[in-house]
Amino acid sequence: MFKVCLDATPVRGKLSGIGVYTLNLIDSLYKLQETEDFRLEIYFHPSVKNWLLRQFSPCDFLTHYSQISVLPIPVTIANILAWYPNPFLSYFERYLNNPDIIHGTDHYVYPYSNSRKIMTIHDLTFLKYPQYSTAIVQGYLERIKRCLQWTDLIITFSNNTKQDIVEYLGVKPEQIQITAEASRYHANYLKADGIEQLKKSINYDFSIPYLLFVSTLEPRKNIITLINAFNYLKETYKIPHNLILIGQKGWKYESIFAAIETSKYKQSIYHLNYLLDELLALFYNQSDAFIYPSFYEGFGLPVLEAMTLGSPVITSNTSSLPEVAGDAALLINPHDTLELAEAILKVISDSQLRNELINKGQKQSQLFSWERTAKETFKAYQLIINN
């Protein structure tokens, strides 16, 4: 039996993509211990603020797990310490109690001297498309390069991202394992008798059809092109739909809200901030189309969630998105506003196509599960333990 210490630091606050991945992976690996010969422990780094306040309690998402430790140094400080030889990093190792493997889940892995080390890389947006990132995010590159000096294996989620890691970071292909992500939902997540009650819990008129986008609001997601396509459809075809954007504000979001404000149809464009899982599932399920015209994704989890919950999907023909969507979505050039508008019009005006996409999408989503993710992650653990 070997012991794995997995970094749960991304599981805090309102969960976004990396936090969703980390929490679901923890949950699935815990269950996998019942049939596989390994022991999972989790730990977390405090934020700089909590470190200064000496607050080292785990967040609510993690409190029900046994074997949880705090590594009482923020990732930022640990990363700075790694610039120079010093005794401090090895001093903090005692908080992790001799793991065989240490698994960093967010572009970082602690340099534990006597363990094999795995680092999850979600995407290389900050490297391939620096114009879509802030200077802080672009600083990930130096952190990743430093971690690569002591990392034994990389985990990522798609063949496309694997190729990016090989090309841009010079990692050998055999040092990279793919463990596809999965939806947080299942096909029967929403019960028919609970849908009407859920509708009453939020101030939105569901009798008006709508197009849906879900993700952090930032330039990489290509939301302005979606708004322009929506404006075109409103102007040219008088579609009755609203456009709903669900997600927290990311970086450089100002131009997105400027585009909404200058739209002739701004009264039909809604931004909803972070929603709890049930309400988000409702919006997926009731949409006439889910549109995800992102320029670049490491995986594209919202596409899979929309398919799981019965929304027809339109997404980009770039990066990892065709791998996730398979033949179950309409794929468009994210740089072509008119092509996107025409795809939307097809879906909302052709019920046969819409139903076909819904059925294909639900079948496609069944190819992915967190149980599968955990099993593939366990295989990666075995690979470095046996080498």
Secondary structure, DSSP 8 states (H G I E B T S, - for coil): -EEEEEE-TT--SS--HHHHHHHHHHHHHHHHTTTSSEEEEEEE---HHHHHHT-----GGGTT-SSEEE--S-HHHHHHHTTS--SHHHHHGGGG---SEEEESSS-----TTSEEEEE----HHHH-GGGS-HHHHTHHHHHHHHHTT-SEEEES-HHHHHHHHHHH---GGGEEE-----S--TT-S-HHHHHHHHHTSS--TTS-EEEEES-BSGGG-HHHHHHHHHHHHHHH----EEEEES-B-SS-HHHHHHHHH-TTGGGEEEE----HHHHHHHHHH-SEEEE--S--SS-HHHHHHHHTT--EEEESSTTHHHHHTTSEEEE-TT-HHHHHHHHHHHHH-HHHHHHHHHHHHHHHTT--HHHHHHHHHHHHHHHHH-
